[in-house]
Amino acid sequence: MKEFYTDDIAMSPRIRRLIDNLYENMPEVEADRAELITESYKQTEDLPVIMRRALAFKHILENIPITIRDDELIVGSATKAPRGCQTFPEFSYEWLESELDTMEKRAADPFYVSEDTKKRLRAVFPYWKGKTTSELATAYMAPEAQTAIAHNIFTPGNYFYNGVGHVTVCYGKILEVGYKGVIAEAQAALDKLSPGDAEYSKSSQFLQAVIISCEAVCAYAKRYSALAAETAKSCKDPNRRRELEIIAKNCANVPENPAGSFYEAMQSFWFIQMLLQIESSGHSISPGRFDQYMYPYYKKDIENGSLTREFAQELTDCVWVKLNDLNKARDKDSAEGFAGYSLFQNLIVGGQDVHGADATNDMSFHCIRASMHTQLPQPSFSARVWNGTPHIFMLKCAELTRTGVGLPAYYNDEVIIPSLMSRGLTMDDARDYNIIGCVEPQKAAKTEGWHDAAFFNMCRPLELVFSDGADTGQQIGPHTGDVTQMRTFDEFYDAYKTQMNYMISLLVNADNAIDVAHAERAPLPFLSSMIDNCIERGKSVQEGGAIYNFTGPQGFGVANMADALYAVKKLVFEDKVLSMSDLRDALADNFGKGMTEARAEKVTEQVVQNVYSAGKTLTENQIMDIYSSLIKGGCSQADKDKYQKILDMINSLPKFGNDDEEIDAFARDVAYTYTRPLETYKNPRGGQFQAGLYPVSANVPLGAQTGATPDGRLANTPVADGVSPAAGRDKIGPTAAANSVARLDHFIASNGTLFNQKFHPSALAGQSGLEAFVALIRSYFDRKGMHMQFNVVSRETLIDAQKHPEKYKSLVVRVAGYSALFTSLSKSLQDDIINRTEQGF
Amino acid sequence: MGKSYLDAKGRIFNIQRYSIHDGPGIRTIVFLKGCSLRCRWCCNPESQNIESQEMTDVDGRLTVVGQEISVREVMREVEKDRSYYYRSGGGLTLSGGEALMQPEFAPYLLQASREAGINTAIETTGFASFDIIKRYLPHTDYVLMDIKHMNDMKHKQFTSQSNRLIIENARKIAEWGANLTIRVPVIPTFNDTEAEISAIAQFAASLPNVTRLHLLPYHRLGEGKYERLGRNYTLSGIEPMSKEKEQTLLQAAEKSGLFCQLGG
């Protein structure tokens, strides 16, 4: 049996200081990158786009301000201010322009923007008019797809506004051969090209762009080396001076050359990780199997005595802190969907190696300790679990879970490996998978997975069944007929599938339009230099250079739709206790419950605006009357009573999440209405679409745009999170909920599923609590569940944190596929987390 | 064909899955109706009457507590978490109420569970004739039995029954060879002194093969149920013990040489 070093290692006081420094101020937007890329683009308008990208990257890296923060051992910062962010006008800028003045005060993920930064950014924006990926994507998109987006059926906003990211590059290879090695490889490919080759024009430009980008990265590291050396000279503290001298030496060597030590490997890793996020604004740049590619350096240095376990831990902790130093400003709506300043840098430990043997090693445990020490949301820390996972590894992970940091998320090799193989990965590649972003599995350094391609709200097509395809008076879906004339449940279910199929085709259209726009306007030579087989094929990942290509838009609302369709089947068609027209009226009137406060505010605002634009005025009292009538619901008492009876009937039906085989089997089928049609589509990179079933945190904002549903869910309230049961409807405890969720087909959702459970800390108390918790995960995985994550925090703590955010600055909760600072979340998302069933027994 | 005892019926009031403090591993607890004791701190007062009864639920609606159910039907629920028992070493626990009050049902439930390959535990007051208890023991893997107080007067005062039969049965169960753990609900004003806990621990240590003692600190989670049953809660106003006090009592118990722990 393998033995591991699992003793506690105390956290170095340096780490506390680094964290405190990081969270001292509100994160800030900086203008340098936007200015530099604009300068460069103005000089290169006559060049091929790939060359323009490389030259712009080089120009940025030569001129962007650099800084070494106090106490740092691993250096390299994208911004002067801790947790600051650069901007990326080449993808989109209109939202930033219009939100510059409001970003500091917004509810989700506020950013400070200085007046100087605003001025500098406003000066560069005009150049980008008509040049962004988002504008080109719109031009490519079918008008029907744009209509569907406008009506909130789905939102591809993530890649529409930003870079794609969502990738894991060949970190291990860079540590091994350095960028020097990559440059040599690109040069060799270039030398092989003959001017007569059909591919010559594009390939030669691409390969030169790769070389320019990699050389720029080497030069950038040398700027840090020089800065460290210079700072060392004036440093009075001899210890710090010595540290800076070593930093100078490290940065002179890596990432250009192979890493000569564990410390250099860590520094080299960090440059790769950080610079990918300067090249493009894509998030979910995921470090992947960090314990695997770091282990050879760790092992060698531990064995030759040049590294202590304590220093290895300190360096690992430093990297963890740095992962939180990066940041990204999103538009207001996306910020709600991805709340918590999260970059989703998913780092995974454990699991099997390419030969199917267990791959857990001492670095896996250093990584667990680093998350234990730092208690920060990044990295999105994940654990791979298979039947042969060592028990001690599970226990150490469970101890981390118990701290309430929401980490790690647990992934089941026994489902993911065959699932990936069903998508064409080789067995070796499938066994070597890691997770991107929230929950999306893929093979590192070979995949352009487009894993987070859109949010598709499965509830909205059901609304269209009740309106014959119309929404707010406009025909946006196919005509499926008068719902009250449908005679069988199958007829009704077919109408839902027709609406689903149509909307899925539009989702594909929108994603593909954005895909093409990225290939044409923002191919990424630096990223592509680290994905196989871009160099060999002479093209970027955006143009199909990767070995595996996917597009993975995620559907959410499975639980709501299972409960809703089941209610229709049972009450309307089988028991015939509810007429379809009464149900339709009840939904239209939101079961007589009026609107949510937020929704009523918005509608009141619209009414008032309409009145004013018609030249009339309203008194304060009249406005309040409108608002309160919206809150109360406008219908008669008789209607309200009738609707309450309908709601009671619905609520007394079995619900998904309670280990009821009939409804769970039904839920499995309902999930297929999304996963099956989607997998028949192709993307422009030569790959296929594959479904995910998880919402990030979009179930809250997108639920706010969804009417009442036949499962009894009220209008504008959150939709169920991931494949989890609808909030508060699972009443029999964690095993029953897990059994229900495991009855879904997780294999077909090869872009990931997400099952969230919230535990009170008492449920994990003591050795027996930990053991039971591990057994719960193991059993869910025996039943072929794919992913499981946990919030371990008491309801009281969360409510108190909502009231006194100042006391809970660093309270981390698991949102949905990632952990975030609770106090940075919007009130409605906080409420949603508080209201999820707490499994405390 | 068929095992007729699977059709034996009894009365329960709850089945609770993912219970992790009532015997080893992840367990499903079946709560049976009826108890001979009336412990003032009882957190399941709705369990005490062996008949079904009305109670208002947390939303203020009137509900019936207690349901007639067959062994077969209970086992259908117990089976649902089989994979969790397998992974954790868990199984079925009978609690209550008092499982010993339903000898024409409970032993069959234990037997059915064992025959299905699922281990069994009972949480019991031990208050019944030993002839009845003997019908349970062959089908029970873990006996978790309360000793609440060594002083008979005080025992009677707080639980309505004498402790003589209980103490006698504890010894008989241990001598019979059951895997017995002694549990003590530690209740302020009743048995929360070092002397009282020590006395129980020393008695437990004197039982053959008994090696484990659990101290279960008082909690108030049952208080609201009294009101919903229209009953008076006589311990109202009593605060749970401090952590320091719990530790002091734990140390007092440990002097007996038993493995002692706080909580189940």
Interface residues (C-beta under 8 A of the other chain):
Chain A: D659 I732 G733 P734 T735 A736 N739 A763 A765 G766 S768 G769 E771 A772 A775 L776 R778 S779 D782 R783 Q839 F841
Chain B: Q16 R17 Y18 S19 I20 H21 P24 G25 I26 K80 D81 S83 Y84 Y86 R87 S88 G90 G263
